[in-house]
Amino acid sequence: MYPVVVDGPIIQVENLTKVFGRGTQQKRAVDGINLQVTGQQVFGFLGPNGAGKTTTIRMLLNLIHPTAGQATIFGQDPRGNPAILRQVGTLVEGAAFYPYLTGWDNLRVAGCSQGGLDEERARRLIDLVGLAEVAMVRVGKYSTGMRQRLGLAAALLQDPDLIILDEPTNGMDPAGIREMRTFIRDLAHRYGKTVFLSSHLLGEVQQICDAVAIIHQGRILREGTIAELLDQKPQLEIESTPVNRTLELLQERWAAQQTADGKVIVDAPRDEAPAILRHLIEHNVEVFQVVQRRQTLEDFFFTLTGSPQLRNLEGWQA
């Protein structure tokens, strides 16, 4: 497969909307979103279950039609040019295979359905995704994680320029997740592919992605590189006693909050640490430690939504 040359974003979404149902039963699953994905990077589409991630992907792949707006891939609308999707490898909503066939035979079937199988490439992919030892085992005996690995191999059979992965680490153990993380990053940074990856795993996205769009209740809350998003609010973490007095004093001059483990987070850059320390000591607060706090995607999301209670809802995982 020859690489696609495109002058502009690999994926561009403009005012994309999807409404299910009618009348009082209407549900706006995706609500006028806009985003751009440039080439040769891992782009994370981050949000809790039910946020609109899979619906957006299904519109990108022309599996369902939008209610309004447009999505283009390589500058083409798949509704008018479905052939452009031949340049896209996909793993969406879990991999579906014939359980009575081996992993290798399933890959052969997938290759033939995609226009032909390069057996040498298929063998390399089986090895790369860590299934060489079970390639001749029936898929019915595979774990969920093994099926995901086989699904990724199938998605890469035609050497696509764009790979769209919906929750690719589902069902994997920690070791498998680490291997998948490395493999996906290599696709972009070693082989020049563009990877669009949806996930509800906040920590995983932070480790694997170059840029993200955060979607919540069908709307894009923020889009940018990981570095841009996490560099927006410098914070200091203070360990002291009494904690209540620390919080009270800091809130006189800074935005501050107490954590669940009894520390205080103050929105201030590192060079304000001496002033903060003096202020606390002058008021008889015993300070054990002041350190610069590095914000995580989890911190950023819950600051953005103003909804720390969402940490306990199904669909999010740090």
N, C-alpha and C positions, 0 to 999 in steps of 0.2 A: 504494500500500500504506500502510495506516494504521499509525502507530507503536504498538508494544506497550507498555502501561503495566504495570509490575511493581514490587511492593513487596518488594525484596530483590535478591539477586544475579541477574545475567543468566544465568550458568552456575553450577550448584552440583553438585559431585561428592562422593559420600559412600561411602567404603569400596569404591570401584570396583575390580573384579578381573576379569582375563581370563586363563584357562588354556587353552592349546592342547594337543591330544594327550591320550593316556591312559597310565596306568601309568608305566613307566620313561621313556617318551617325552614326558612332560608338560613343558611350558614355561610358566612363569608370566610372561606378557608384561607384565601390569599387576598390581601387587600391593597392593591395598587403599589406593588413593590418595584423598586428600581435597583439594579446592581450591574457592575461590570467585572468581568474576570479576564485578566490579561494572561499571556502565555507563559509556559515553563515555570509554573508555581503550583503549590498545593493550596487550594482555596477552600476554607472551611465554611460550611453553611450550618450555623450553630443555633440550636433551639431545643426546647423540651418537646417530648412526644406530643403531637397534636398541634404544633406551632405552624404547620404549613410547609414543612421541608419536603416531604415526599410528594405532596400535591404539586409543588413548584417543579420538582424534577420530572414528574409525569407530563407536565405541560412542555418542558424543555424537549422531551423526547417524543412529543406529538402523540402520546398515549391518551391524553384527554385534551380538549380544546379550552382555551381561556374564555372567560366571560367577557373580558376586556383586556386591552393591552397587547403587547407583543414580546416574544422571546426569539432571539436569533443565535445561531451557532455558526461560527466562521463567517459571520455577516449574512447568513442565509436563514430565512424563516422555514423551519422544517415542514410547515403546512403547505408551502408552495414548492419546496424542493426536498422531499423526503430522502432523496439519495444522499444528502449531506450527512445523514445519520450513520452511513457506512463508515464514516471517519470517527465514530464515537464508540468506545467500549463501555459497557454498562454492567453494574451489579446493583440492582434495584429490588427492594423488598425481599431480600433473601434469594439465594440461588436455587433454581428448580432443575432437578435432574431425574433421570430414570433410575429408580432405586435398584433395579435388577441388573443394571449394567455396571461395569467397573468404572473407576474414575477415568481411566484412559479412553474407554469406549465412549463415555459421555462426552469427553473432549473432542473425540473424532466426530460425533454426531453434531456437536455445536459448531465445529469447523466447517462441516459440509453445509450446514444451514446458513452459514455466513458467506458462502461462496467458494469454499475450498480450504483444505487443511494442509499447512506446511508442517509435516510430521517432525522435522528437526526442531522447528521453533516450538512446537507443542511439547516435545520432550524437555527442552530447556526451561519452559515455563513450569512444567510439573516439578522440575527440580528446584526452581527459584522459589516456588510457593511452599516448598517443604513437603511434597506429597509423593516423592519418588518411591518410597518404600511401600506405599499403599496404593499405587496407581492401578494395580491389577486386582484390588479388592472391590467388591460391590459397594456402590454408593449408599445402599440401604444400611450398611454397617458404619458409615461415616458419622462422626459427631457433627454438631452444628458448625463448629469452628472449621472442621475439615471441609465441609460443604462450601463455606465462605471462601476458603483458599482455592478450591476448585473453581468457584464462580469467578474469582479474580483472574485465574489462568484463562478461563473461557473469554473473559472480557478483553484480554490482551492478545488473543489469537491473531487478529488481523493487523497488529501493530498500529493501533489507533493513535491519533494525535491528542485526542481529548478522552479522558477516562472519568466517568461519573459513577461515584460509589455512594450508596445509601447505607449508612451504618455498617461499614465493612468489617468492624471488629466484633460484631455480635456473636456471642457464643464462644469466644476465644478465651483461653486461659491467659494469665499474665505473660508467660513466655511467648505465646503466640501473638499477643498484642504488640509486644516489643519487636518481634520479627516483622510483623505487618507494618508497623510504624516506619521501620528502616526501609522496607521495600517500597512503600508509597513515596517516601521522600526521595529515594533513588530514581523513581520514575520521572520526577520533575527535574531533579538537580543533576543526575547523571545522563539520563536519556532524553531530556528536553521535552517531556510530555507536560500537558496541563491536566491537573487532577482537581475535580470538583467533588468535594467530600462532605456529605451531611452527617451530623452526629449530635447526640445529646450529651456526650461525655466531655465536660468542660476541660478537665485536665489533659485529656488525650488530644483535643484540638489544639491546645496551647503548645504541646510538644511537637506536633506534626505539621502544623499549617504555617504558611507564610503570611496569609491574610485571611480575614474572616468577614462574614456578614452575620449579624445576630438578628434572628427572627423570633418574634413573640406575638402570639395571637394574630398571626397572619400579616404582621407588619415588620419591615426592616427597622430596627432600632438604631443600628450603627454599622458602618462598614469601614474597614481600613486594615493596615498591616497590624500584626500582633504588637510590634514595637510602638506604633502610633497609639494604639488603644491603651496599652499598659503604661505609657509614659505621660498620661494626661493628668495624673494626680499624685504628686510626691507625698509620701506618708512616713511618719515615724511611729515606731512601736515602743511603748514605755511600760516597764515593769516597776511597780512602786507600791508603797503602802502609806496611808490608807487609800484604796482605789477610788472610793467615792469622792474624797477630797481632791485627789489628782484630777478627776474628771471635772469637778466643779471649777477648779482653778484654771484649767486649760480652756474650758468653754467660755471664759471671760474674754479670751483673745483669739482663739482658734476654733475651728470645727473639730470636735473630738467625740469619740464614742467608745464604749466599753465592749470588749470581746467576751465570748462565753467563758474563756479560760482566765478571766480576771486581769487582762492587760488593757491598756488604753491606746487607741489609734488616733493620732492627731494629723490633720491635713496640713503638712508643713514640709518644706524642703530641708535637706540635711544641714544647710548652713544656719538654720534657726535653732538647731539642737542646743547650743550653749545658752541662748536666751530662755528656752523652755526649761532647761535644767536649773538655771539661776532662779527663775520664777517659782519653781516647785520647792527648791531648797530654802528660799527665803520665807516660805510659808510652812516650814517644818514637815515637808513631805520627804520620806526616805525613798530615794531613787536607787534601784538596783541595776537598771540597764535602760539605755536608749539606743535603739538600732534603726537603721533605715529599713523600711518595709517595702518589699517588692510586691506590687499588686499582681494578683492572678486574674485570669479570665472570670473565675467565679466571683471575685470581689467586684470586678468591673461590671458584670452583668447585673448583680443585685444592687449596686449603686445606681446603675442606669435605670432600672425599673422601679427603684425605691420599694422593693418588695422582698425583704429578707425572709418572709415566711415561705416564699417559693422554694427555699432550700429543702423543705420537707415534702414537697409535692412529688407525686409519681411523675417520672419523665425526665427529671434532672439527675445527673450524677457528677460529682466533682472528680 
